[in-house]
Amino acid sequence: MSSTKTLSAIGLVFICFVATAQIEYPDLSYASTIEQKVGFTNFRVDYERPMQRGRPIFGALVPYGKPWKTGGGYHNRISFDRDIQVDGKQIKKGTYHIVTIPDSKEWKIILTTDTLVFERNKSYEIDKEVMRISRKPEKAGKHYEAFTIDVDIVNNNAVFTFSWDYTSVQFEANTGTTDLMMSRIRKLMATNTGTGQDLAMAAEFVAFNINGLRPSAQDTALLLTKKAIEKDAQLEGWMLGVKADLYKSTNDLKKLETTTKERIARIKQHPSEDSDKEIKWIQDEFDRYKNALAH
């Protein structure tokens, strides 16, 4: 009788366990994937996002001076389909695991081909590192409950930021896009074989990347707008808009005002049913920019 009661009790516990296991729970650490094209390079980052949950993070949950898998769960990794440069060092296209060594004053950020870097009882293979750089941590502009990797785009380069709690650290991956495009544009100008459209697109590229280029780039952009109009007069409206964008990026209010007047005069010379709306939009755009600079 006692044996039957024991078996019944065991059966009841088993049934309760099965019933409980059927309840769906949210993940303790969420898997995340970032896919971002930057310039001509496609980046992908796969990682897991552990939560803070009130715990002290760096120097406690994540010890200082020891390798960290830069997230939770499985090994976090980054992929890119073209070679990149970091601090002038060439890194071949491929997939790498992200390892960081946090510290209060300086982080080590590492890319390695060691796929088993955090397996138990396995020694670290330093010869499999393809990148090791140092970066200073900064105070984040907000609190990050979940560990987060962001990708910003600056002058066709990818800027990766790791953030958790109130700490952020970042590094930039140079895609080589701007250098490649400037090489193509110089060749286009030297051969003088491009169409007006080619020259106009080149002018737009330089104007929109002015902050990342040498000072002479402004003269290059202006020369390209001139050459584009010489090839095709119908491109004048577009090129005046490109000049306006260039002067905004260089904070040249006087030249922007002159270009704004030229844009409005051109519209009046070639009126259409939308002329009044275009003129108002251009004037309002200038006024907003002027007011923004004043403040």
C-alpha positions as CSV (number, residue, x, y, z in Angstrom):
1,M,0.0,0.0,0.0
2,S,2.8,2.3,0.9
3,S,4.6,1.5,-2.4
4,T,1.5,2.4,-4.3
5,K,1.2,5.7,-2.6
6,T,4.9,6.4,-3.3
7,L,4.4,5.7,-7.0
8,S,1.3,7.8,-7.1
9,A,3.2,10.7,-5.5
10,I,6.0,10.4,-8.0
11,G,3.5,10.3,-10.9
12,L,1.8,13.4,-9.6
13,V,5.2,15.3,-9.4
14,F,6.0,14.2,-13.0
15,I,2.6,15.4,-14.3
16,C,3.0,18.7,-12.5
17,F,6.6,19.1,-14.0
18,V,5.3,18.4,-17.5
19,A,2.5,20.8,-17.1
20,T,4.8,23.5,-15.8
21,A,7.3,22.9,-18.6
22,Q,4.7,23.7,-21.2
23,I,4.5,27.3,-20.1
24,E,6.3,29.7,-22.4
25,Y,8.8,32.1,-20.7
26,P,10.5,35.1,-22.2
27,D,14.3,34.8,-22.9
28,L,16.6,35.9,-20.2
29,S,19.0,37.1,-22.9
30,Y,17.6,38.2,-26.3
31,A,19.2,37.2,-29.6
32,S,19.7,40.1,-31.9
33,T,21.0,40.5,-35.5
34,I,22.1,43.8,-37.1
35,E,22.5,43.9,-40.9
36,Q,23.8,47.2,-42.3
37,K,25.3,48.2,-45.7
38,V,27.9,50.9,-45.3
39,G,29.4,52.2,-48.5
40,F,29.9,49.1,-50.6
41,T,30.4,46.8,-47.6
42,N,27.6,44.6,-46.0
43,F,28.1,44.2,-42.2
44,R,26.3,41.7,-40.0
45,V,26.5,41.4,-36.2
46,D,24.9,38.4,-34.3
47,Y,24.9,38.7,-30.5
48,E,22.8,38.2,-27.4
49,R,21.6,41.0,-25.1
50,P,21.8,40.3,-21.4
51,M,19.8,42.5,-19.0
52,Q,21.2,44.5,-16.1
53,R,18.3,43.8,-13.7
54,G,19.7,46.1,-11.1
55,R,23.1,44.4,-10.9
56,P,26.4,46.3,-11.1
57,I,27.9,45.5,-14.5
58,F,31.5,46.5,-15.3
59,G,34.0,45.6,-12.7
60,A,31.4,43.3,-11.1
61,L,29.2,41.1,-13.3
62,V,31.7,41.7,-16.1
63,P,35.2,41.7,-14.4
64,Y,37.8,44.2,-15.3
65,G,40.9,42.9,-17.0
66,K,39.5,39.6,-18.2
67,P,38.2,38.5,-21.7
68,W,34.5,38.9,-22.1
69,K,32.4,37.5,-24.9
70,T,30.7,40.9,-25.4
71,G,27.2,39.9,-24.7
72,G,25.5,36.7,-23.4
73,G,24.7,33.2,-24.6
74,Y,26.6,31.9,-27.7
75,H,29.7,33.5,-29.1
76,N,29.0,36.9,-30.6
77,R,30.3,37.4,-34.1
78,I,30.7,40.0,-36.8
79,S,30.8,39.5,-40.6
80,F,31.7,41.7,-43.6
81,D,31.9,40.9,-47.3
82,R,34.7,43.3,-48.2
83,D,38.1,44.0,-46.6
84,I,38.0,46.8,-44.0
85,Q,40.6,48.8,-42.1
86,V,40.7,49.6,-38.4
87,D,43.4,52.0,-37.2
88,G,45.2,51.5,-40.6
89,K,45.3,47.7,-40.2
90,Q,43.8,45.7,-43.1
91,I,41.3,43.0,-42.0
92,K,40.2,40.4,-44.6
93,K,36.5,39.9,-45.3
94,G,35.0,37.1,-43.3
95,T,33.4,36.2,-40.0
96,Y,35.1,36.8,-36.6
97,H,34.2,36.5,-33.0
98,I,34.0,39.6,-30.8
99,V,36.1,39.6,-27.6
100,T,36.6,42.5,-25.3
101,I,38.6,43.1,-22.2
102,P,36.9,45.9,-20.3
103,D,38.7,48.2,-17.8
104,S,37.8,51.4,-16.1
105,K,40.2,53.4,-18.2
106,E,40.8,51.4,-21.4
107,W,39.1,48.5,-23.2
108,K,40.7,46.0,-25.5
109,I,38.5,45.2,-28.5
110,I,39.5,42.0,-30.3
111,L,38.4,40.1,-33.4
112,T,39.5,36.5,-33.5
113,T,38.9,33.4,-35.6
114,D,38.9,31.3,-32.4
115,T,35.4,29.8,-32.4
116,L,35.9,28.1,-29.1
117,V,37.4,31.0,-27.2
118,F,35.1,30.7,-24.2
119,E,34.8,26.9,-24.0
120,R,35.6,25.5,-20.6
121,N,39.2,24.3,-19.9
122,K,40.4,25.7,-23.3
123,S,43.4,28.0,-23.4
124,Y,43.2,31.2,-25.3
125,E,44.8,31.2,-28.7
126,I,46.3,34.6,-29.2
127,D,47.7,33.7,-32.6
128,K,44.1,33.6,-33.9
129,E,43.5,37.3,-33.2
130,V,43.2,39.4,-36.4
131,M,42.6,42.7,-34.5
132,R,43.4,44.1,-31.1
133,I,42.8,47.8,-30.4
134,S,42.5,50.0,-27.4
135,R,39.6,52.4,-26.8
136,K,38.6,54.6,-23.9
137,P,35.2,53.9,-22.4
138,E,32.8,56.9,-22.3
139,K,29.7,57.7,-20.2
140,A,26.7,56.8,-22.3
141,G,24.1,59.5,-22.9
142,K,21.4,57.3,-21.4
143,H,20.9,54.2,-19.4
144,Y,21.0,50.8,-21.3
145,E,19.2,48.1,-19.5
146,A,20.1,45.6,-22.2
147,F,23.6,45.2,-23.6
148,T,23.4,46.9,-27.0
149,I,25.5,47.1,-30.2
150,D,24.8,50.0,-32.5
151,V,26.1,50.8,-36.0
152,D,26.4,54.4,-37.0
153,I,27.5,55.6,-40.5
154,V,30.0,58.4,-40.7
155,N,31.5,59.3,-44.1
156,N,30.7,55.9,-45.5
157,N,32.5,54.2,-42.6
158,A,30.9,52.0,-39.9
159,V,31.1,53.1,-36.3
160,F,30.3,50.3,-33.8
161,T,29.3,51.2,-30.3
162,F,29.0,48.7,-27.4
163,S,26.7,50.1,-24.6
164,W,25.5,48.7,-21.2
165,D,24.4,50.4,-18.1
166,Y,25.9,53.9,-18.4
167,T,29.1,52.8,-20.3
168,S,29.8,53.0,-24.0
169,V,32.9,52.2,-26.1
170,Q,33.2,52.4,-29.8
171,F,35.5,51.8,-32.8
172,E,35.4,52.7,-36.5
173,A,35.7,50.3,-39.4
174,N,37.0,52.1,-42.6
175,T,35.3,50.6,-45.7
176,G,37.5,52.5,-48.1
177,T,34.4,53.7,-50.0
178,T,35.2,57.4,-49.9
179,D,38.8,56.9,-51.1
180,L,37.6,54.6,-53.9
181,M,35.0,57.1,-55.0
182,M,37.4,60.0,-55.0
183,S,39.8,58.0,-57.1
184,R,37.0,57.3,-59.6
185,I,35.9,61.0,-59.6
186,R,39.5,62.2,-60.3
187,K,39.7,59.8,-63.2
188,L,36.4,61.0,-64.5
189,M,37.5,64.6,-64.4
190,A,40.9,63.9,-66.0
191,T,39.5,62.0,-68.9
192,N,36.6,64.4,-69.5
193,T,34.5,61.6,-70.9
194,G,31.7,61.5,-68.4
195,T,28.2,62.6,-69.1
196,G,26.5,65.5,-67.4
197,Q,24.7,63.0,-65.2
198,D,28.0,61.4,-64.2
199,L,29.5,64.7,-63.3
200,A,26.3,65.8,-61.4
201,M,26.3,62.6,-59.3
202,A,30.0,63.1,-58.6
203,A,29.4,66.6,-57.4
204,E,26.6,65.4,-55.2
205,F,28.8,62.7,-53.7
206,V,31.6,65.2,-52.8
207,A,29.2,67.8,-51.4
208,F,27.5,65.2,-49.1
209,N,30.9,63.8,-48.0
210,I,32.6,67.2,-47.5
211,N,33.2,66.7,-43.8
212,G,35.2,63.6,-44.3
213,L,37.4,65.0,-47.1
214,R,40.4,67.3,-47.4
215,P,39.6,71.1,-47.6
216,S,40.2,71.1,-51.4
217,A,37.1,68.9,-51.8
218,Q,34.9,71.9,-51.7
219,D,36.6,73.3,-54.8
220,T,36.3,69.9,-56.5
221,A,32.5,69.8,-55.8
222,L,32.0,73.3,-57.2
223,L,34.1,72.5,-60.3
224,L,32.0,69.4,-60.9
225,T,28.8,71.3,-60.7
226,K,30.1,73.7,-63.3
227,K,31.2,70.9,-65.6
228,A,27.9,69.1,-65.2
229,I,26.0,72.3,-66.3
230,E,28.3,72.8,-69.2
231,K,27.5,69.3,-70.4
232,D,23.8,69.6,-69.8
233,A,22.1,72.9,-69.0
234,Q,19.0,71.2,-67.7
235,L,21.1,70.0,-64.7
236,E,21.4,73.6,-63.4
237,G,18.5,73.4,-60.9
238,W,19.9,70.1,-59.4
239,M,23.4,71.6,-59.2
240,L,22.3,74.7,-57.5
241,G,20.7,72.5,-54.9
242,V,23.9,70.6,-54.5
243,K,25.8,73.9,-54.0
244,A,23.3,74.8,-51.3
245,D,23.9,71.5,-49.5
246,L,27.6,72.1,-49.7
247,Y,27.4,75.6,-48.1
248,K,25.2,74.2,-45.3
249,S,27.8,71.6,-44.5
250,T,30.5,74.3,-44.4
251,N,28.3,76.8,-42.5
252,D,28.8,79.4,-45.2
253,L,25.6,81.5,-44.7
254,K,26.6,84.2,-47.1
255,K,27.2,81.9,-50.0
256,L,24.1,79.9,-49.1
257,E,22.0,83.1,-49.3
258,T,23.5,83.9,-52.7
259,T,22.8,80.4,-54.0
260,T,19.2,80.5,-52.6
261,K,18.6,83.7,-54.6
262,E,20.0,82.0,-57.7
263,R,17.7,79.0,-57.2
264,I,14.6,81.3,-56.8
265,A,15.6,83.4,-59.9
266,R,16.0,80.3,-62.0
267,I,12.5,79.1,-61.0
268,K,11.0,82.4,-61.9
269,Q,12.7,82.2,-65.3
270,H,11.2,78.8,-65.9
271,P,7.8,79.1,-64.3
272,S,5.4,76.2,-63.8
273,E,2.2,75.5,-61.8
274,D,4.4,74.5,-58.8
275,S,6.7,77.5,-59.0
276,D,5.2,79.3,-56.0
277,K,5.4,76.1,-53.8
278,E,9.0,75.5,-54.9
279,I,10.0,79.1,-54.1
280,K,8.4,79.0,-50.7
281,W,10.0,75.7,-49.9
282,I,13.5,77.0,-50.8
283,Q,13.0,80.3,-48.9
284,D,11.7,78.5,-45.8
285,E,14.6,76.1,-45.9
286,F,17.1,79.0,-45.9
287,D,15.2,80.8,-43.1
288,R,15.3,77.6,-41.0
289,Y,19.0,77.2,-41.5
290,K,19.7,80.9,-40.8
291,N,17.6,80.7,-37.5
292,A,19.4,77.5,-36.5
293,L,22.8,79.1,-36.9
294,A,21.7,82.2,-34.9
295,H,20.8,79.9,-32.0
